[in-house]
Amino acid sequence: MGKVALTLVIIGALNWLLVGLFQWDLVSAIFGGDAIRESSLLSRIIYTIVGLSGIYAIKYLFEDRSHARE
């Protein structure tokens, strides 16, 4: 269950990265709605930071957690 939740968080962060860099919302484009978002510069910077954090979090999907249980 933890990997599913982490995968969803990463997908959301990558969507925010697209909004921050290109003002384009992938989720809205796929499921209907206006895919173009008008945002302030500050909000785009925050979206980009969240997206980059999501890219960083990808490494946790492949981390072996068995050593922590011992």
C-alpha positions in Angstrom: 0.0 0.0 0.0 2.9 2.4 0.7 4.3 2.0 -2.8 0.9 2.8 -4.3 0.6 5.9 -2.2 4.1 7.0 -3.1 3.4 6.4 -6.8 0.3 8.7 -6.6 2.3 11.3 -4.8 5.0 11.2 -7.5 2.4 11.4 -10.3 0.9 14.4 -8.6 4.2 16.1 -8.1 5.2 15.5 -11.8 1.9 17.1 -12.8 2.7 20.2 -10.7 6.1 20.2 -12.4 4.4 20.5 -15.7 2.2 23.2 -14.4 5.2 25.1 -13.0 7.3 24.8 -16.1 4.8 24.9 -18.9 1.5 26.0 -17.4 0.1 22.7 -18.6 -2.0 20.4 -16.4 -1.7 16.8 -17.5 -4.5 15.5 -15.2 -7.0 18.0 -16.7 -5.8 17.2 -20.2 -6.5 13.5 -19.6 -9.7 13.6 -17.6 -11.3 16.7 -19.2 -11.1 20.3 -18.3 -8.9 23.3 -19.2 -5.3 22.0 -19.4 -3.8 25.5 -19.6 -3.3 27.2 -16.2 -2.5 30.8 -15.7 -0.3 31.2 -12.6 1.8 33.8 -10.9 5.6 33.5 -11.0 5.8 32.6 -7.3 3.2 29.8 -7.6 5.0 28.5 -10.7 8.3 28.4 -8.7 6.6 26.5 -5.9 5.0 24.0 -8.3 8.4 23.4 -9.9 10.0 22.8 -6.5 7.2 20.3 -5.6 7.7 18.6 -9.0 11.4 18.3 -8.5 10.8 16.8 -5.1 8.6 14.2 -6.8 11.4 13.3 -9.1 13.7 12.9 -6.1 11.1 10.7 -4.4 11.2 8.1 -7.3 14.3 6.6 -5.6 12.1 5.5 -2.7 10.1 3.3 -4.9 13.1 1.1 -5.5 14.6 1.2 -2.0 15.0 -2.1 -0.2 13.3 -1.7 3.2 14.0 -5.2 4.5 17.1 -4.1 6.5 15.0 -1.8 8.6 12.8 -4.6 9.8 15.7 -6.6 11.3 
